[in-house]
Amino acid sequence: DSGVTQTPKHLITATGQRVTLRCSPRSGDLSVYWYQQSLDQGLQFLIQYYNGEERAKGNILERFSAQQFPDLHSELNLSSLELGDSALYFCASSVASRRGGITDTQYFGPGTRLTVL
Amino acid sequence: AQSVTQLDSQVPVFEEAPVELRCNYSSSVSVYLFWYVQYPNQGLQLLLKYLSGSTLVKGINGFEAEFNKSQTSFHLRKPSVHISDTAEYFCAVSRSGNEKLTFGTGTRLTIIP
């Protein structure tokens, strides 16, 4: 158990719909990352938040957005869903102490499997 | 930008035989290197990492990897595999701590009894 939790575990929805995936990082971790794992694209970085602010963006579609809340949990919003958005979405967190000092290891949650029909 | 190449998409190995999973990376700057394992229907678990120092890195479950700067490689090895090692293995690189991981396409390790 990495200490990172993601809900829901599975999500089945229809094209055109909007869903929200939730991630709770390990206690004390300030950085949250979102990754997408699909058969054709592999594991791709989507976006990173650090202490509530967007820090880095990867291959994230404009239909997708994310935020990190004051309690450090994060949500990934996917809208106008298409069949190709079906994938496993992972959240990861890493320690970046408010006092400085950064660690290098990202701990991954179990993922949310999204199926768009 | 960094990139990672895992040349073998599938590797079948007999139980108790040794295994090597290959990983090559490309980067214009120094990087951190990682191996993650994904068991069926589970998330990613860190096996080992190379940040600096000794080029031979030992990880969990008896795995080790060797960083070779001249060949830009970070191959993963285990001297004797077990059925429970059946999983997908991902090599990854990041430019520094607190930055995104760039993953290879993964190698599916299948252990033959």
Interface residues (C-beta under 8 A of the other chain):
Chain A: S2 V4 S31 Y33 Y35 G42 L43 Q44 F45 Q48 Y50 A56 G58 F90 A92 S94 A96 I102 T103 D104 T105 Q106 Y107 F108 G109 P110 G111
Chain B: Y32 F34 Y36 Q42 G43 L44 Q45 L46 K49 L51 F90 S94 S96 G97 N98 E99 K100 L101 T102 F103 G104 T105 G106
